[in-house]
């Protein structure tokens, strides 16, 4: 199946609207500037309880619900014989990555810094996936959700209207 950029962009915008609704309970949410967006930041969260600003990137992954694995994008654009563009896991300057599983309305809140630290190990340990798009491929690693849940990368989990750092909320373990 070849992914269509326009349809994936529309899907991503819908995920962003859903996540804004979910997290507005705890945070004032500001959209990123165009410059921030180029650096992998979608939103700025300002905690309602205390003055704390967090740069956030949103990603939706409906396939994770079927496969039990999160896709961590290492190469955004790969065209045979040409250079590769770094994927969001490499170029993202956000502090948190929120991986949204839309069918279950479940989100993993991940530390981008720690994700970048773990990415080389995951690259060696888990299957590399190549995702066909129109005229290029995206490449990344498919990391089992249960392994992400056990790692220090996990900051929290959103499920059923609450955010928790407790691993017992896990969907997969």
N, C-alpha and C positions, 0 to 999 in steps of 0.2 A: 504494500500500500504506500503510495507516494503522498506525503503530507503537502497540503496546499497552504502557502504562507498566509493568505488572506483569511482563510477559515480558522487557522490556528491563532491568528491575531484577534479575531472576533471572540473566540473561545477564551483567550487570555483576558480580554477586557471584561467578559462576564464573570470570570473568576475574581478579578480585582474588585468588581462591585460587590460580590458576595462576601469577600474577605473584609472589605471596608465595613460592611454591616456587622459582621461577626466581631471584629476587634474594636469597633467604636464604643463598645460597652466599657472598655478599660482605657482607651487612648483617644486623644484628639488626633485626627489623621489629616496630614497635609500631603497633597500630591507632590511628586518630585519635580524639580526644574528639568528643562531639556538637557542641561549639562549633567545633572545627577542621573537622569535616565540613561545617558550614554555610558555611565560608570556602573550600571547595574543596580540602581536604586529606584524603586517604584514609589515609595511612600516614606514619610517621616512620621513616626509615632511619637506623641508627647503624652507621657503617662498622666492620667487624671489625678492619681493619688499623691504624686510628688514630681518635682521638676526634673524629668529625665527624657532626653530625646534619643530615639533609636532609628537608624536608617534601615529600611526594610526592602527586601525584594520578594515578590510573590511568584510562585510557580504552581501550576496545576498539573496533576498527573493522574488522570482517570485510569490509565493502564496499570498503575501500581496496585489498584484494587483487584485486578485480575491476576497479576504476576507475583504480588507480594514483594516487589522490588521497586525502589525509587531510581529514576533515571537521573544520573549526575552528568550534565553536559560538559565535556572537556574541550570539544572542538565544535564551534558553532557552524562554520562553513568550510567544507572540504570539497575541493574540486580537483579531480585527478590531474597531476602534473602542475598544480598551482599551489600557492601558499595556503596554509590553514589559518583561520581566525579563531582566537581563543573562545571557548564557551563560557557560559555564565559562571560556572564553578571556578574558573580561573580569573576572569576579569571583574567579577562583582566586588564593589566597594561597600556594600551594605554590611551592617553588623549582624542582622538576622535574615535568614531565608525561611520563608513560610511556604512549605510544600502542602498544597491543598488537594485532598482526595475528595472530589466534588460529589460523587454518588453517595458516599457515607457521611459527607459534611464533617470531615475529620481533618485536622491540620497538624503537621509536625513543625515546630519552631526550632530551627537549627542555627547554631553559631557558624557564620560564614568563615571566620578565622579558623576555627577548628576543622570545618569541612575542607578547607584548602590544605590543612595539615594532613588530614587523612586521605585525601584524593590519590596521592601517589601509591599508597598501600592498597587502596581499593582497586586501582588500575591493575596492579599485579595479581590481585586475589580473585576478582570477579570477572564475569564475561563482559567483553567490550561489545557494544551494540552500535551498529551503523544504521541510521534512520534516513531513508531516501526522501528527498524533497525535490522540488522542481529545479533541476540543474545543479544540484549540489547534495552533499550528505552532511548530516550532523552525527557526531560520534561522542560516545560517553560510556560510562560504566553503569551496570545494573546492580545496585547494592541491595541485598535483602533488608527489608524494613526491620526485621527482628535484630539485625546487626547494628543498624543505625540506632535503634531503641536502646541497645546496650552500651553504645559508645558515648563518649563525653561530648560529641557533637550536638546531642539532643539537649535543648534548653527547656522545652515544655511540649505539652500535647493539648490541643483543643478538642474537646468532645462533649456533646450534649450540653452546650452552653457554659462550660467551665474551662479554664486553663489550669493545668496542673503540671508539676515537675515529677509527679509520681509515675513510675513506670507501670503500675498496675492498671492504668487506664488504657494500656496498649491494646491496639486492635489486632495485632498479629502474634503476640506471645502470650 
